[in-house]
Amino acid sequence: MTPASFPALVLFDLDGTLLDSAPDFVATVNAMRTGNGHPAMAAESLRPHVSKGARAMLAAAFPHLDATARDALVPEFLDVYQRELARHGAPFAGIETLLEAIEASGSRWGIVTNKPEYLAQQLLPLLGWHHRCAVLVGGDTLPVRKPDPLPLQHAAQTCGVAVADCAYVGDDERDIVAARAAGMPSVVALWGYRLDEDTPETWQGDILVEEPQALSVASAWPAKATAA
């Protein structure tokens, strides 16, 4: 991969990177909260937890429950969320421009997410991405998930692209940890979801980017991965 070219394959995290899915998750936890006699939760209280996964969102929504009780709510959470898929959220501003730029360059793009694969698969046609996404790896596609590097390596192998000729874009530290362990250039998506204590400048990503459209030019992409 040369400095003035797009990566041959750009892999993205989903929630908080490609998709502003927080509104769907707010609708999900509030349906659960009101069903249990609790008032609705403010969107800004849940949003920072979205990229941390279902259990983190349930901890924020039901702080009075212990971990075992919250774990028991995960199936209900996923069922309710399935009904709310793409009803409230949308791709972040600039994402469509970025995807079109990748495609126009002759490169491909795909998704590596910790979201269950069946939910990610259902999302793609709702967003018009099912014929455009070159590869989709969900959180349960393989025996391990991010921050393990295997999902990224598997996505690259599926597309027949060397990991060094890919790049991974994500908004959570585990995304960058996975990319570095895979030997893949990484991009920290600063437009995503973060807790106040998160410090993305310490994650050792190759570059940090404020908005998706900044990546729409080939020269913006990292030329090589940071050494692990």
Secondary structure, 3 states (H helix, E strand, C coil): CCCCCCCCEEEECCECCCEECHHHHHHHHHHHHHHCCCCCCCHHHHHHHHHHCHHHHHHHHCCCCCHHHHHCCHHHHHHHHHHHCCCCCEECCCHHHHHHHHHHCCCEEEEECCCCHHHHHHHHHHHCCCCCCCCEECCCCCCCCCCCCHHHHHHHHHHCCCHHHEEEEECCHHHHHHHHHHCCCEEEECCCCCCCCCCHHHCCCCEEECCHHHHHCHHHCCCCCCCC
